[in-house]
Amino acid sequence: MVTRQQQIVDVAAELFAERGFHGVSVQDIGEAVGISGPALYKHFSGKAELLQHSLTSVSDRLLAEGTRRVENAPDAPAALDALIDWHVDFALTHPALIVIQEREWSTLDAASRDRVRETQLAYIDIWVGVLRELRTDLDRPTARASVQAAFGLLNSTPHSARLNDRQMRTLLTQMARRALLP
Protein backbone atom coordinates (compact mmCIF):
# COMPACT_ATOMS: atom_id res chain seq x y z
CA MET A 1 0.00 0.00 0.00
CA VAL A 2 1.31 3.44 -0.94
CA THR A 3 1.39 5.93 1.90
CA ARG A 4 0.15 9.49 1.47
CA GLN A 5 3.73 10.75 1.76
CA GLN A 6 4.91 8.39 -0.98
CA GLN A 7 1.98 9.43 -3.18
CA ILE A 8 2.99 13.08 -2.74
CA VAL A 9 6.64 12.30 -3.54
CA ASP A 10 5.68 10.31 -6.64
CA VAL A 11 3.36 13.01 -7.94
CA ALA A 12 5.89 15.76 -7.21
CA ALA A 13 8.58 13.81 -9.10
CA GLU A 14 6.30 13.48 -12.12
CA LEU A 15 5.52 17.19 -12.05
CA PHE A 16 9.18 18.17 -11.57
CA ALA A 17 10.13 15.97 -14.53
CA GLU A 18 7.38 17.43 -16.70
CA ARG A 19 7.67 21.13 -15.80
CA GLY A 20 10.94 21.53 -13.93
CA PHE A 21 11.35 22.22 -10.22
CA HIS A 22 10.81 25.96 -10.59
CA GLY A 23 7.78 25.43 -12.84
CA VAL A 24 5.83 23.61 -10.12
CA SER A 25 4.22 25.21 -7.10
CA VAL A 26 3.20 23.65 -3.81
CA GLN A 27 -0.37 24.39 -4.90
CA ASP A 28 0.18 22.38 -8.13
CA ILE A 29 1.42 19.38 -6.16
CA GLY A 30 -1.45 19.61 -3.68
CA GLU A 31 -4.04 19.80 -6.44
CA ALA A 32 -2.49 16.81 -8.20
CA VAL A 33 -2.85 14.67 -5.07
CA GLY A 34 -6.27 16.06 -4.13
CA ILE A 35 -5.35 18.29 -1.19
CA SER A 36 -4.68 21.98 -0.74
CA GLY A 37 -1.14 23.23 -1.24
CA PRO A 38 -0.78 24.23 2.40
CA ALA A 39 -1.86 20.73 3.49
CA LEU A 40 1.42 19.44 1.99
CA TYR A 41 3.23 21.11 4.87
CA LYS A 42 1.84 18.41 7.19
CA HIS A 43 4.09 15.98 5.34
CA PHE A 44 7.01 18.03 3.96
CA SER A 45 8.56 21.41 4.68
CA GLY A 46 8.24 22.37 1.01
CA LYS A 47 9.24 21.60 -2.55
CA ALA A 48 12.94 21.44 -1.75
CA GLU A 49 12.36 18.65 0.76
CA LEU A 50 10.22 16.79 -1.78
CA LEU A 51 13.02 16.98 -4.34
CA GLN A 52 15.62 15.96 -1.77
CA HIS A 53 13.46 13.03 -0.62
CA SER A 54 12.86 11.90 -4.21
CA LEU A 55 16.54 11.72 -5.07
CA THR A 56 17.90 10.40 -1.77
CA SER A 57 15.23 7.70 -1.46
CA VAL A 58 15.72 6.46 -5.01
CA SER A 59 19.49 6.32 -4.51
CA ASP A 60 18.97 4.35 -1.30
CA ARG A 61 16.58 1.98 -3.09
CA LEU A 62 19.00 1.39 -5.99
CA LEU A 63 21.83 0.60 -3.57
CA ALA A 64 19.76 -1.67 -1.32
CA GLU A 65 18.28 -3.68 -4.17
CA GLY A 66 21.59 -3.87 -6.05
CA THR A 67 23.28 -5.16 -2.89
CA ARG A 68 20.52 -7.69 -2.30
CA ARG A 69 20.67 -9.00 -5.85
CA VAL A 70 24.43 -9.47 -5.80
CA GLU A 71 24.31 -11.19 -2.41
CA ASN A 72 21.63 -13.61 -3.68
CA ALA A 73 23.38 -14.41 -6.96
CA PRO A 74 25.24 -17.73 -7.13
CA ASP A 75 28.12 -16.31 -9.17
CA ALA A 76 29.41 -13.20 -10.93
CA PRO A 77 27.61 -13.79 -14.26
CA ALA A 78 24.30 -14.19 -12.43
CA ALA A 79 25.09 -11.12 -10.32
CA LEU A 80 25.67 -9.01 -13.42
CA ASP A 81 22.45 -10.29 -14.99
CA ALA A 82 20.58 -9.43 -11.79
CA LEU A 83 22.07 -5.93 -11.67
CA ILE A 84 21.24 -5.27 -15.31
CA ASP A 85 17.71 -6.59 -14.84
CA TRP A 86 17.25 -4.38 -11.77
CA HIS A 87 18.55 -1.22 -13.43
CA VAL A 88 16.55 -1.82 -16.64
CA ASP A 89 13.43 -2.29 -14.53
CA PHE A 90 14.18 0.91 -12.61
CA ALA A 91 14.87 2.91 -15.77
CA LEU A 92 11.65 1.80 -17.45
CA THR A 93 9.40 2.21 -14.42
CA HIS A 94 10.82 5.44 -12.94
CA PRO A 95 11.72 7.73 -15.84
CA ALA A 96 10.65 10.84 -13.91
CA LEU A 97 13.31 10.17 -11.26
CA ILE A 98 15.99 9.90 -13.93
CA VAL A 99 14.86 13.17 -15.48
CA ILE A 100 14.84 15.10 -12.20
CA GLN A 101 18.23 13.66 -11.23
CA GLU A 102 19.60 14.93 -14.52
CA ARG A 103 17.85 18.31 -14.58
CA GLU A 104 17.50 19.33 -10.95
CA TRP A 105 20.80 18.16 -9.46
CA SER A 106 21.98 21.73 -8.89
CA THR A 107 18.72 22.59 -7.12
CA LEU A 108 19.54 20.21 -4.27
CA ASP A 109 21.27 21.68 -1.22
CA ALA A 110 24.93 20.71 -0.75
CA ALA A 111 24.25 18.17 2.00
CA SER A 112 21.65 16.37 -0.12
CA ARG A 113 23.94 16.37 -3.16
CA ASP A 114 26.70 14.84 -1.02
CA ARG A 115 24.37 12.17 0.36
CA VAL A 116 23.01 11.26 -3.08
CA ARG A 117 26.50 11.19 -4.61
CA GLU A 118 27.87 9.00 -1.81
CA THR A 119 25.02 6.52 -2.21
CA GLN A 120 25.33 6.51 -5.99
CA LEU A 121 29.07 5.85 -5.76
CA ALA A 122 28.40 2.89 -3.47
CA TYR A 123 25.90 1.55 -6.04
CA ILE A 124 28.47 1.99 -8.82
CA ASP A 125 31.06 0.18 -6.69
CA ILE A 126 28.78 -2.87 -6.45
CA TRP A 127 28.68 -3.02 -10.24
CA VAL A 128 32.44 -2.42 -10.49
CA GLY A 129 33.17 -5.32 -8.13
CA VAL A 130 31.04 -7.71 -10.18
CA LEU A 131 32.41 -6.46 -13.48
CA ARG A 132 36.02 -6.86 -12.32
CA GLU A 133 35.31 -10.48 -11.38
CA LEU A 134 34.20 -11.05 -14.95
CA ARG A 135 36.72 -8.78 -16.66
CA THR A 136 40.08 -9.23 -14.97
CA ASP A 137 41.60 -7.15 -17.77
CA LEU A 138 39.94 -4.00 -16.38
CA ASP A 139 41.55 -1.86 -13.72
CA ARG A 140 39.23 -0.10 -11.27
CA PRO A 141 39.03 3.26 -13.11
CA THR A 142 38.27 1.57 -16.43
CA ALA A 143 35.65 -0.68 -14.84
CA ARG A 144 34.04 2.38 -13.20
CA ALA A 145 34.01 4.26 -16.50
CA SER A 146 32.46 1.21 -18.19
CA VAL A 147 29.73 0.94 -15.57
CA GLN A 148 28.95 4.64 -15.76
CA ALA A 149 28.76 4.44 -19.56
CA ALA A 150 26.32 1.52 -19.24
CA PHE A 151 24.25 3.63 -16.84
CA GLY A 152 24.20 6.38 -19.45
CA LEU A 153 22.76 3.90 -21.91
CA LEU A 154 20.16 2.56 -19.48
CA ASN A 155 19.23 5.97 -18.09
CA SER A 156 18.61 7.37 -21.56
CA THR A 157 15.22 5.64 -21.64
CA PRO A 158 13.14 8.70 -20.66
CA HIS A 159 14.38 10.22 -23.91
CA SER A 160 14.57 7.14 -26.12
CA ALA A 161 11.97 4.55 -25.11
CA ARG A 162 9.99 4.24 -28.31
CA LEU A 163 9.40 0.51 -28.21
CA ASN A 164 6.89 -1.37 -26.12
CA ASP A 165 8.02 -2.30 -22.61
CA ARG A 166 8.99 -5.90 -23.44
CA GLN A 167 10.97 -4.90 -26.53
CA MET A 168 12.72 -2.08 -24.69
CA ARG A 169 13.65 -4.39 -21.79
CA THR A 170 15.14 -6.91 -24.21
CA LEU A 171 17.04 -4.25 -26.16
CA LEU A 172 18.45 -2.51 -23.07
CA THR A 173 19.47 -5.80 -21.46
CA GLN A 174 21.29 -6.96 -24.58
CA MET A 175 22.99 -3.61 -25.10
CA ALA A 176 24.15 -3.32 -21.47
CA ARG A 177 25.60 -6.85 -21.53
CA ARG A 178 27.41 -6.13 -24.80
CA ALA A 179 28.75 -2.85 -23.47
CA LEU A 180 30.12 -4.47 -20.33
CA LEU A 181 31.14 -7.87 -21.69
CA PRO A 182 32.41 -7.39 -25.24
ABEGO torsion letter per residue (X at the ends): XBBAAAAAAAAAAAAAAAAEAAABBAAAAAAAAGBBAAAAAAABAEAAAAAAAAAAAAAAAAAAAAAAAAAABABAAAAAAAAAAAAAAAAAABAAAAAAAAAAAAABBAAAAAAAAAAAAAAAAAAAAAAAAABAABBAAAAAAAAAAAAAAAAAAAAABABBAAAAAAAAAAAAAAAABX
